[in-house]
Amino acid sequence: MAGIHITDIEAAINWWRQRQPAPDGVTLCAPLRALAEVYALMVYYRETLCDEHGLPEAARQAWLAWYASTPDAPCIAICSTTQGDAVCKGCGRTFDEVQHWPGMSPAAKRQVWHRITQEGSAWRFNRYADRVRPTTAALNPAPPPPRTAG
């Protein structure tokens, strides 16, 4: 049974805050309230993981909506497990994780993401980071040149 890390609950909360901001600065939308309740209980009980099957349905649906907005696989198309490595140098997943990825639950996939991000040793985090992050030029395209009279 996979657990959902508290940082994923936080990310989902922040995603919902941007998606449906409070009109009065106080009132939270229903998905945010559901996630906030789970988050508060995790903080209160000093838990870093919550059981994916133990989430209230409203919180689960809100978390799954956020999850759908995230990249599915950490693959950067440089797979060393095909050459016999136990752990892929490109993405950091184990051979079994690569093989079973399509059948893994969203929470299990996020556990893998959390682990490889914490380790930070895969090429996706250093050598080939440009494959996974938009370039500055893509985020801030140059303005068109000014029109000249003529």
Secondary structure, 3 states (H helix, E strand, C coil): CCEEEHHHHHHHHHHHHHHCCCCCCCCCCHHHHHHHHHHHHHHHCCCCEEECCCCCHHHHHHHHHHHHCCCCCCCCCCCCHHHCCCECCCCCCEHHHHHHHHHCCHHHHHHHHHHHHHHCCCHHHCCCHHHCCCCHHHHCCCCCCCCCCC
